[in-house]
């Protein structure tokens, strides 16, 4: 069933029993499997029928039972998903969330409203992300984890409630990061989350020591940015 305000780009494939509603736009060559429900009214009790939107990019894979909601007036009126993303069976994207490119949600991932997930993030099966959380680029959230705080780029979070558990080394290797780049990230990580000093002091040291390293500076900028949530850190680390 395709609603009257839906736009499907060239070569989209809806296999069967798919429902696309609302003001939804889906990019070229995206494949949608049975029982997916896209663009229906957000699961926000304050929603009053405002003409919010859902935009899904090109070359995405949306498997069985996936639900993705449009935006609300309290969150910018738009849910936006990038290109080359994969949403595996029964995963959910809440209202007003923004997802980058090349993101993978494994089975039963639950993303609450108002979240931001940057490029190349992978969510393990059954992971849950609480509203307003920001997951940085190339990060990994382990299966069955409950993430309630912001996760740094290249970081790996595991547990309930999830804590930072090192870097996403396997993901970086698979995506072609060099040995030197990974070693630099490891050195920066150890300095950032050492026992000495405060996080601000350690962050200033890392920013100076790795001034010419754009990957490390991406983490520095992420931590320094204004945020609604606390930062996901290892256990027993001074903040």
Beta strands, then each sheet from edge to edge (+ up, - down):
strand 1: 7-8
strand 2: 13-14
strand 3: 19-20
strand 4: 23-26
strand 5: 31-32
strand 6: 37-38
strand 7: 53-56
strand 8: 61-62
strand 9: 67-68
strand 10: 78-81
strand 11: 86-87
strand 12: 92-93
strand 13: 98-99
strand 14: 104-105
strand 15: 110-111
strand 16: 116-117
strand 17: 122-123
strand 18: 128-129
strand 19: 134-135
strand 20: 140-141
strand 21: 146-147
strand 22: 155-159
strand 23: 162-167
sheet 1: 1+ 4+ 7+ 10+ 13+ 16+ 19+
sheet 2: 2+ 5+ 8+ 11+ 14+ 17+ 20+ 22+ 23-
sheet 3: 3+ 6+ 9+ 12+ 15+ 18+ 21+
end
